[in-house]
Amino acid sequence: MKRDPVIIIVVALVVSAMLAVGVYKSRRSPDQTKTSGAGMKGQSAPDFALQALDGKTVHLSDFRGKAVLLNFWATWCQPCKIEMPWFADLQNHYASEGLQVVGIAMDDASPQEIGKFAKDLGVNYVVLIGKEEVGDSYGGVPFLPTTFYIGRDGTVVDKVFGLKGRGEIESAIKKALSQGQAVQAQK
């Protein structure tokens, strides 16, 4: 009986892919798999230290007492290009109530390219250069955009994959603003 070499190659590729996925999942720590998906809701948002476009190091904890819209995006992401101007408008509208939008660029573009891209879209909020380990600490970022809404108390209120309507984004911001106490300005 003669076997078709194309079938053998396809079967070998499928088996190889399944083994690679199995090895990857087995190497993930229990903490990483526990926090994936909606499991982050109600948990403390992991702190991080990332470089901003101006070269300064920014920590999530720098915004404690503010509601944070934490958005993972990339310059090549078409839905990101739609929502980023909305985020800029919402930053203007809700900043006085304690909102801080933070964008984390998750692509290989240079900081200069990321900065130009953000400026062209009218971004008026903090933009950070992402690292894969930060995405992993948030349960992984398998899709872009991925957005986390973090309450004033530092807990995750919601996690959203993909583009949502502006009204849904605004509702999630209001929910994050209502969670926790605002930090009083120091005198």
C-alpha positions in Angstrom: 0.0 0.0 0.0 1.5 3.4 -1.1 1.0 6.3 1.2 0.6 9.9 0.0 3.5 11.9 1.3 1.4 15.1 1.6 -0.9 13.3 4.1 2.1 12.2 6.2 3.5 15.7 6.2 0.2 17.2 7.3 -0.3 14.7 10.1 3.3 15.3 11.3 2.7 19.1 11.3 -0.5 18.7 13.3 1.1 16.4 15.8 4.1 18.8 16.1 1.8 21.8 16.7 -0.2 19.9 19.4 3.1 18.9 21.2 4.4 22.5 21.0 1.1 23.9 22.6 1.3 21.2 25.3 4.9 22.0 26.2 4.1 25.7 26.3 1.0 25.3 28.5 2.9 22.9 30.9 5.7 25.5 31.4 3.2 28.2 32.4 3.2 28.7 36.1 -0.1 28.0 38.0 -0.3 31.8 38.8 -0.3 32.6 35.1 -3.0 30.2 34.2 -5.1 31.1 37.2 -5.3 34.8 36.2 -6.1 34.3 32.6 -9.4 35.5 31.1 -12.1 36.9 33.3 -10.4 35.3 36.4 -8.6 38.7 37.0 -11.8 40.4 37.9 -11.8 41.4 41.6 -8.0 40.6 41.9 -5.3 43.2 42.4 -3.8 44.4 39.2 -0.2 43.3 39.0 2.2 46.2 39.3 4.9 46.8 36.7 7.7 49.1 35.8 7.8 50.1 32.1 9.5 52.9 30.2 7.4 55.8 28.9 8.1 57.5 25.6 9.8 60.3 27.5 12.3 57.7 29.0 10.9 57.8 32.5 10.0 54.6 34.4 6.3 54.4 35.2 4.7 51.9 37.7 1.0 51.1 37.7 1.2 51.8 41.5 2.0 55.5 40.5 -1.7 55.8 39.7 -3.1 54.3 43.0 -6.3 56.3 43.9 -7.2 56.8 40.3 -9.3 54.6 38.0 -7.0 53.2 35.3 -8.0 52.2 31.8 -5.0 49.9 30.9 -4.9 49.2 27.2 -2.5 46.8 25.5 -2.2 47.8 21.8 0.1 47.8 18.8 0.8 50.1 15.9 -0.3 47.5 13.4 -3.6 46.8 15.2 -6.5 48.3 13.1 -9.1 48.2 16.0 -6.6 50.0 18.2 -6.6 52.9 15.7 -10.3 53.2 16.2 -10.4 53.2 20.0 -7.3 55.3 20.8 -8.9 58.6 19.8 -11.9 57.6 22.0 -9.6 57.0 24.9 -8.0 60.5 24.3 -11.5 62.1 24.4 -12.5 60.0 27.5 -9.2 61.0 29.2 -10.1 64.6 28.7 -13.6 64.1 29.9 -13.0 62.0 33.0 -9.5 63.1 34.1 -11.0 65.6 36.6 -12.9 62.7 38.2 -9.7 60.6 38.6 -9.3 58.6 35.3 -5.9 57.8 33.9 -5.6 56.1 30.6 -2.4 54.1 30.1 -1.5 52.6 26.8 1.1 49.8 26.6 2.5 49.3 23.1 3.1 45.6 22.5 4.9 45.6 19.1 8.5 45.8 17.9 8.3 49.4 16.6 10.9 51.8 18.0 9.9 54.3 20.7 10.1 57.0 18.0 7.7 55.2 15.7 5.3 54.5 18.6 5.5 58.2 19.6 4.7 59.4 16.1 1.9 56.9 15.8 0.4 58.0 19.1 0.8 61.7 18.2 -0.9 61.2 14.8 -3.9 59.7 16.6 -4.1 62.6 19.1 -3.1 60.4 22.1 -3.0 62.6 25.3 -2.3 59.9 27.8 0.6 57.9 29.1 2.1 55.5 26.5 4.5 52.8 27.7 6.8 50.4 25.9 5.5 47.0 26.6 7.2 43.8 27.6 5.8 40.3 27.2 6.2 39.5 30.9 3.9 42.3 31.8 1.2 40.9 29.4 1.8 37.5 31.0 1.3 38.9 34.5 -2.1 40.0 33.3 -3.0 36.5 32.3 -1.6 36.9 28.8 -2.6 39.2 26.0 -3.6 36.9 23.2 -5.5 39.5 21.2 -5.0 43.2 20.6 -6.5 45.4 21.8 -6.9 44.0 25.3 -8.2 46.5 27.9 -8.3 46.3 31.7 -10.4 48.6 33.8 -8.8 49.0 37.2 -10.6 50.6 40.2 -9.2 53.3 42.4 -8.3 50.6 44.9 -6.1 48.7 42.4 -8.4 45.8 41.7 -9.4 44.7 38.2 -13.0 45.7 37.5 -13.2 44.2 34.0 -11.0 42.7 31.2 -12.1 43.1 27.5 -10.6 41.6 24.4 -11.0 43.4 21.1 -12.8 46.5 20.1 -16.0 47.5 22.0 -18.3 50.4 21.3 -17.5 53.8 22.9 -20.6 53.6 25.1 -19.4 50.2 26.5 -16.0 51.7 27.2 -17.5 54.7 29.0 -19.7 52.4 31.1 -16.6 50.4 32.2 -14.8 53.7 33.0 -17.7 54.8 35.2 -17.6 51.4 37.0 -13.9 51.7 37.6 -14.3 55.3 38.9 -16.9 54.1 41.4 -14.7 51.4 42.8 -12.4 52.3 45.7 -11.6 55.7 47.3 -9.8 58.5 45.6 -6.5 59.5 47.1 -6.6 62.9 48.6 -4.1 65.4 47.3 -1.2 65.8 49.8 -0.9 69.3 51.3 
